[in-house]
Amino acid sequence: MGTDELALYVGSFLKVAVSLGVLYGTSIPAYLKVLLVSLSDVVDCGLPKLLGLYKDARFCEGEHYQRLDKITDSAVYVLLLFYVYQKSLLSTVGREVVLGLLIYRLLGVGLYLIENNRKLLFYFPNFFLEVLFVLLFTKNVGFRVVLIGLVAVLKVVQEYFLHYLERKGSSVGALLLRLGEVLGL
């Protein structure tokens, strides 16, 4: 195992540990917990890159990273869903909605892992975190609909650039990817 792989495994472990710490070790509102769990995604790629732990500057674009990242993300999402159910944070309908979104994404991740084709992830966009955030953030149904609609459009664009387009150094694509990362999408 090389140093890049070691940094990846440590980062992936830390991403799960940080997520558990946020969920069970803080007393902040649930929507902020979702936001912090979402931001913990930088622990396995962004932080090691910033610290110079990856010798290969493009390691996070490689299949080894991508596969483990999707597995780790899925584990974190299941932990988050368990937390939502355990604390009864949403109505029955709200819980069913986020459960359905998570199952849909997990199906896509499973197909990606089997077929080794990232383009499949475009057809199974990850709406779970964003919809969960919106449902916890506001009880106003009209505002929820507007926010979820906006999130859906932005998320599909992000998934398209992340997983569907072949990366050819497009400055527009890079800008949209960066914007999505900054917004936590």
PAPA-172882 format. One line per field, with one value per residue (C-alpha): chain; residue in one letter; residue number from 1; y, z, x. Coordinates in steps of 0.5 Angstrom, whole numbers, plus 500, padded with zeros to 3 digits. Each point is the difference from the previous one (the first is absolute). Layout:
// residues N
unit A, ...
code A, ...
pos NUM, ...
v Y, ...
w Z, ...
u X, ...
This chain:
// residues 185
unit A, A, A, A, A, A, A, A, A, A, A, A, A, A, A, A, A, A, A, A, A, A, A, A, A, A, A, A, A, A, A, A, A, A, A, A, A, A, A, A, A, A, A, A, A, A, A, A, A, A, A, A, A, A, A, A, A, A, A, A, A, A, A, A, A, A, A, A, A, A, A, A, A, A, A, A, A, A, A, A, A, A, A, A, A, A, A, A, A, A, A, A, A, A, A, A, A, A, A, A, A, A, A, A, A, A, A, A, A, A, A, A, A, A, A, A, A, A, A, A, A, A, A, A, A, A, A, A, A, A, A, A, A, A, A, A, A, A, A, A, A, A, A, A, A, A, A, A, A, A, A, A, A, A, A, A, A, A, A, A, A, A, A, A, A, A, A, A, A, A, A, A, A, A, A, A, A, A, A, A, A, A, A, A, A
code M, G, T, D, E, L, A, L, Y, V, G, S, F, L, K, V, A, V, S, L, G, V, L, Y, G, T, S, I, P, A, Y, L, K, V, L, L, V, S, L, S, D, V, V, D, C, G, L, P, K, L, L, G, L, Y, K, D, A, R, F, C, E, G, E, H, Y, Q, R, L, D, K, I, T, D, S, A, V, Y, V, L, L, L, F, Y, V, Y, Q, K, S, L, L, S, T, V, G, R, E, V, V, L, G, L, L, I, Y, R, L, L, G, V, G, L, Y, L, I, E, N, N, R, K, L, L, F, Y, F, P, N, F, F, L, E, V, L, F, V, L, L, F, T, K, N, V, G, F, R, V, V, L, I, G, L, V, A, V, L, K, V, V, Q, E, Y, F, L, H, Y, L, E, R, K, G, S, S, V, G, A, L, L, L, R, L, G, E, V, L, G, L
pos 1, 2, 3, 4, 5, 6, 7, 8, 9, 10, 11, 12, 13, 14, 15, 16, 17, 18, 19, 20, 21, 22, 23, 24, 25, 26, 27, 28, 29, 30, 31, 32, 33, 34, 35, 36, 37, 38, 39, 40, 41, 42, 43, 44, 45, 46, 47, 48, 49, 50, 51, 52, 53, 54, 55, 56, 57, 58, 59, 60, 61, 62, 63, 64, 65, 66, 67, 68, 69, 70, 71, 72, 73, 74, 75, 76, 77, 78, 79, 80, 81, 82, 83, 84, 85, 86, 87, 88, 89, 90, 91, 92, 93, 94, 95, 96, 97, 98, 99, 100, 101, 102, 103, 104, 105, 106, 107, 108, 109, 110, 111, 112, 113, 114, 115, 116, 117, 118, 119, 120, 121, 122, 123, 124, 125, 126, 127, 128, 129, 130, 131, 132, 133, 134, 135, 136, 137, 138, 139, 140, 141, 142, 143, 144, 145, 146, 147, 148, 149, 150, 151, 152, 153, 154, 155, 156, 157, 158, 159, 160, 161, 162, 163, 164, 165, 166, 167, 168, 169, 170, 171, 172, 173, 174, 175, 176, 177, 178, 179, 180, 181, 182, 183, 184, 185
v 500, 507, 506, 503, 494, 500, 508, 498, 494, 505, 505, 496, 497, 508, 502, 494, 502, 508, 498, 496, 505, 506, 496, 497, 505, 507, 503, 504, 500, 494, 504, 503, 493, 498, 506, 498, 492, 503, 504, 494, 498, 504, 495, 495, 504, 507, 500, 495, 504, 506, 497, 497, 493, 498, 499, 499, 507, 497, 494, 502, 500, 492, 494, 498, 506, 501, 493, 501, 507, 497, 494, 505, 505, 495, 497, 508, 500, 494, 503, 506, 497, 495, 507, 503, 494, 499, 507, 501, 506, 500, 498, 493, 502, 504, 494, 496, 505, 501, 492, 499, 505, 497, 493, 503, 503, 493, 496, 505, 499, 493, 500, 504, 496, 494, 503, 504, 506, 507, 502, 496, 504, 506, 496, 499, 507, 501, 504, 497, 505, 506, 498, 498, 506, 504, 496, 501, 508, 502, 498, 505, 495, 505, 502, 493, 499, 506, 498, 492, 502, 505, 494, 495, 505, 501, 493, 497, 505, 498, 493, 501, 503, 496, 493, 501, 504, 498, 505, 503, 506, 504, 507, 501, 492, 502, 506, 496, 495, 505, 503, 494, 498, 507, 499, 493, 497
w 500, 498, 504, 496, 501, 508, 500, 496, 505, 506, 497, 499, 507, 503, 495, 504, 507, 499, 497, 506, 505, 497, 500, 507, 503, 499, 502, 494, 496, 496, 493, 502, 502, 493, 497, 504, 498, 493, 501, 503, 493, 499, 505, 495, 494, 501, 507, 498, 493, 504, 505, 494, 503, 493, 495, 494, 499, 496, 505, 502, 493, 499, 501, 506, 504, 496, 502, 507, 501, 498, 505, 505, 498, 500, 507, 503, 497, 503, 507, 498, 499, 506, 504, 497, 501, 507, 502, 496, 497, 494, 499, 498, 493, 500, 503, 494, 495, 502, 501, 493, 497, 504, 497, 493, 501, 503, 494, 495, 505, 499, 493, 499, 505, 496, 493, 501, 496, 504, 495, 503, 506, 496, 499, 508, 502, 508, 502, 507, 504, 497, 501, 507, 501, 497, 504, 507, 498, 499, 501, 495, 495, 494, 502, 500, 493, 497, 504, 498, 493, 500, 503, 495, 494, 503, 502, 493, 497, 505, 499, 492, 501, 505, 497, 493, 496, 499, 503, 495, 504, 498, 504, 500, 503, 505, 502, 501, 504, 505, 501, 501, 505, 504, 500, 503, 494
u 500, 503, 499, 495, 495, 502, 498, 494, 498, 502, 496, 494, 500, 500, 495, 495, 503, 499, 493, 498, 503, 496, 494, 501, 505, 497, 493, 499, 494, 499, 500, 507, 502, 498, 504, 506, 500, 499, 507, 503, 501, 506, 504, 502, 502, 500, 504, 505, 501, 501, 505, 504, 498, 499, 506, 496, 496, 494, 500, 492, 498, 502, 496, 503, 498, 493, 498, 502, 497, 494, 500, 502, 495, 494, 502, 500, 493, 497, 503, 497, 493, 501, 500, 494, 496, 503, 499, 493, 502, 495, 493, 499, 499, 506, 504, 497, 502, 507, 501, 497, 505, 506, 498, 500, 507, 502, 497, 504, 507, 499, 499, 506, 504, 498, 501, 505, 497, 499, 495, 495, 501, 497, 493, 500, 502, 501, 494, 500, 504, 498, 492, 502, 503, 494, 495, 503, 502, 493, 493, 497, 497, 500, 507, 502, 497, 504, 507, 499, 499, 506, 504, 498, 502, 507, 501, 498, 505, 505, 499, 501, 506, 503, 498, 498, 504, 507, 505, 504, 502, 493, 501, 492, 500, 505, 497, 493, 504, 503, 494, 496, 506, 499, 493, 501, 496
